[in-house]
Amino acid sequence: YGWDGLFQTWGDAVKASGIESITGRVLGDASFYHGPPRPGSWSWMDLGNYYASGSDGLNFYNNTYKVRFRTGSVGSLARYIGCTPELPGVTFHNEMLTGTAGSGDQGYVYAAPYGQVVFLRGSIPASGTFTIKGALPEPALTCAQLFHKHLQNQGIQISKEPSTQRINPASEALTNILTHSSKPLSNLLQRMNHKSINLFAETLLRRLGKAHGNVGSTEAGVRAVEAYFSKHAITTEGFAMHDGSGLSRLNSITPRQMVYLLKAADRDEHADIFRRSLPVAGHSGTLKNVAKGTAAEGRVRAKSGTVARVKCYAGYVDSRSGTRYAFAIMVNNYAKSYGEAKPGIVSVMARMAEQ
């Protein structure tokens, strides 16, 4: 499930250090960042779902878990059959209904950070078994619980139950026995922009705050972004940023501000890395099925942004004349379906590519 190899490496390091038993406990320490893992302006409807997993000082398994159901007849209760990883102490209240085949995933997880009660509501298509994903209530605790179990399976005795630094702060001096590094930032950026991984965006914003203000909070990250605006003489009038991913309905930015921001980024020493992280229209990521067969195919690199009744695209067009344009298309509060709005958006991209 994605953590076995990592735990094996950690467990080998524990044994190599001479530890045969633990008189204390396994602690998950998420104190590297400051403040709540999810911004307060996020919707209650989003909070428990995988795309709103937030970011903490110890992120684990993309801060998500999988919930499995067995569907029944249309309109009946879909049977909850378990979750992966297991969440000891968490109670699931299942109200998920079986929808018609092909009705799509309309299931939602309602839960609060650090909470122990989860409500499963909405509907899922009749298909035998079906899986949705939720946001881990406390990733550091889940990580500690699973690593505790792994160490026990490797023969290491542990006297106390796993916990977190938040619940059971450790005051003793710590000794490092292993350092595990992530993949390069360029790799993480590409995954974030191609797959719209909100967790990565939230973590990068908090890391910005840590780097520029020594406080790993969302607010400190926003101050770093505002400083970048100021450095490049981009007005912040009307600009409001409340998270890194765009889930907050309190966010606001004008197309002009976004274009000037992209223009500044294109002059940066790392501009090539940033551009390569963006999906290509008609070819990759969230733009794989956008602008196929038009002049924009293969010429537009952009990031899409979607919440209910909002669709945005921002990025670059390498036109037929060889000119590179920065652009931002923002459609807010449209009354019809995205399918009806999409042709107009694509036509703008195609016109730019034809220049």
Helices and strands as residue ranges (DSSP letters): H 4-16, E 21-22, E 27-28, H 44-47, G 50-52, G 61-63, E 64-70, E 79-84, E 91-94, E 97-99, E 106-110, E 117-125, E 129-135, H 139-153, E 157-158, E 163-164, H 185-195, H 198-213, H 218-231, H 255-266, H 271-277, G 285-287, E 300-307, E 310-318, E 324-332, H 338-354
